[in-house]
Amino acid sequence: MSRVMAIDFGMRRIGVAVSDPLRITAHGLETVNWNGVDSDYAIERIAELVKQQEVTEIVLGKPSRTDGSVSESEEKAVLFGQLLEEKVGIKPVFRDERFTTVIASQFLRQTGVNGKNKKKVVDQVAAEIILQEYLEISRK
């Protein structure tokens, strides 16, 4: 069995989640911090995680606007996906990820996680949400 990885792309932090080998559940793996300009470090780190976790499929959150127009963030996410594909040889599946960080923040607040602790994991939780939705749709 192989794992699916989800990426919640952001300009400062990238949340990474991975499925179990049976592709039933998602769990947060890591938050990759980067400067939003030079993607080399982020691509290299995620490539390491792909190899370590034996990932065969990648789901990349695409921050779409509610009005359907393409934002700068969406363009950067697509470019990031292209660079990642060149590095690991896996073409990412793009999923609309608008509101996932808001939902993740609300969930963490409700569970009592705030401040610095929330900042460390909110992007991982957003990646978990993206991945869990994808896994559920894939099973249908």
C-alpha positions as CSV (number, residue, x, y, z in Angstrom):
1,M,0.0,0.0,0.0
2,S,1.1,3.6,-0.5
3,R,0.4,6.9,1.1
4,V,-1.1,10.1,-0.1
5,M,0.4,13.4,0.9
6,A,-1.5,16.7,1.1
7,I,0.1,20.1,1.1
8,D,-1.5,23.3,2.4
9,F,0.5,25.8,0.5
10,G,1.2,29.2,2.1
11,M,3.7,32.0,1.5
12,R,5.4,31.5,4.9
13,R,4.3,28.1,6.1
14,I,3.4,24.9,4.2
15,G,1.4,22.3,6.1
16,V,2.0,18.7,5.2
17,A,-0.2,15.8,6.1
18,V,0.0,12.1,5.0
19,S,-2.5,9.3,4.9
20,D,-2.1,5.9,6.5
21,P,-1.0,3.1,4.1
22,L,-4.7,2.0,3.6
23,R,-5.6,5.6,2.7
24,I,-8.3,5.8,5.3
25,T,-7.1,8.5,7.6
26,A,-5.1,11.7,7.4
27,H,-2.6,13.0,10.0
28,G,-0.5,16.1,10.2
29,L,3.2,15.5,9.5
30,E,5.1,18.7,9.5
31,T,5.0,22.4,9.0
32,V,7.7,23.6,6.6
33,N,8.7,27.2,7.2
34,W,10.1,29.2,4.3
35,N,10.6,32.7,3.1
36,G,7.9,32.7,0.3
37,V,10.5,33.6,-2.3
38,D,13.1,30.9,-2.7
39,S,11.3,27.6,-2.9
40,D,14.4,25.3,-3.0
41,Y,14.4,24.5,0.7
42,A,10.6,23.8,0.8
43,I,10.8,21.6,-2.3
44,E,13.8,19.7,-0.9
45,R,12.2,19.1,2.5
46,I,8.9,17.9,1.0
47,A,10.8,15.7,-1.4
48,E,12.5,14.1,1.6
49,L,9.1,13.5,3.3
50,V,7.7,12.0,0.0
51,K,10.6,9.5,0.0
52,Q,10.4,8.8,3.8
53,Q,6.7,8.2,3.8
54,E,6.6,6.2,0.5
55,V,4.1,8.7,-1.0
56,T,2.7,7.8,-4.5
57,E,0.1,10.6,-4.7
58,I,0.2,14.3,-3.8
59,V,-2.8,16.6,-3.2
60,L,-1.9,20.2,-3.3
61,G,-4.3,22.8,-1.9
62,K,-5.0,25.6,-4.4
63,P,-6.1,28.9,-2.8
64,S,-9.0,29.8,-5.2
65,R,-10.9,33.0,-4.8
66,T,-14.6,32.9,-4.1
67,D,-15.3,34.9,-7.3
68,G,-13.5,32.4,-9.5
69,S,-10.7,34.8,-10.5
70,V,-7.1,33.6,-10.3
71,S,-5.1,35.1,-7.4
72,E,-1.4,35.6,-7.0
73,S,-1.4,32.9,-4.3
74,E,-3.1,30.4,-6.6
75,E,-0.5,31.1,-9.4
76,K,2.3,30.5,-6.9
77,A,0.7,27.3,-5.6
78,V,0.5,26.0,-9.2
79,L,4.1,26.9,-9.8
80,F,5.1,25.2,-6.6
81,G,3.3,22.1,-7.7
82,Q,5.2,22.2,-11.0
83,L,8.5,22.5,-9.2
84,L,7.6,19.7,-6.8
85,E,6.5,17.4,-9.7
86,E,9.9,18.0,-11.4
87,K,11.7,17.0,-8.2
88,V,9.7,14.0,-7.1
89,G,8.1,12.8,-10.4
90,I,4.5,12.9,-9.0
91,K,2.0,15.2,-10.7
92,P,0.0,16.8,-7.9
93,V,-3.8,16.8,-7.9
94,F,-5.1,20.3,-7.1
95,R,-7.9,20.7,-4.6
96,D,-9.7,23.9,-3.7
97,E,-8.5,24.7,-0.2
98,R,-10.3,28.0,0.6
99,F,-11.4,28.2,4.2
100,T,-9.4,25.2,5.3
101,T,-7.0,27.4,7.4
102,V,-10.1,29.1,8.9
103,I,-11.7,25.8,9.7
104,A,-8.4,24.5,11.2
105,S,-8.0,27.6,13.3
106,Q,-11.6,27.3,14.6
107,F,-11.0,23.6,15.4
108,L,-7.8,24.3,17.3
109,R,-9.4,27.2,19.2
110,Q,-12.3,24.9,20.3
111,T,-9.8,22.3,21.5
112,G,-7.9,24.8,23.5
113,V,-4.9,25.3,21.3
114,N,-4.0,28.9,21.0
115,G,-1.0,31.3,20.4
116,K,2.3,29.9,19.4
117,N,1.1,26.3,19.6
118,K,-1.7,27.0,17.2
119,K,0.7,28.8,14.7
120,K,2.9,25.7,14.7
121,V,0.2,23.3,13.7
122,V,-2.7,25.2,12.0
123,D,-1.2,24.5,8.5
124,Q,-0.8,20.8,9.3
125,V,-4.4,20.6,10.4
126,A,-5.5,22.5,7.2
127,A,-3.5,19.9,5.2
128,E,-5.3,17.1,7.1
129,I,-8.6,18.6,6.2
130,I,-7.6,18.7,2.5
131,L,-6.4,15.2,2.6
132,Q,-9.3,13.7,4.5
133,E,-11.8,15.3,2.1
134,Y,-9.8,13.9,-0.8
135,L,-9.6,10.4,0.7
136,E,-13.3,10.3,1.3
137,I,-14.1,11.4,-2.3
138,S,-11.6,8.9,-3.7
139,R,-13.4,6.0,-1.9
140,K,-16.7,6.7,-3.6
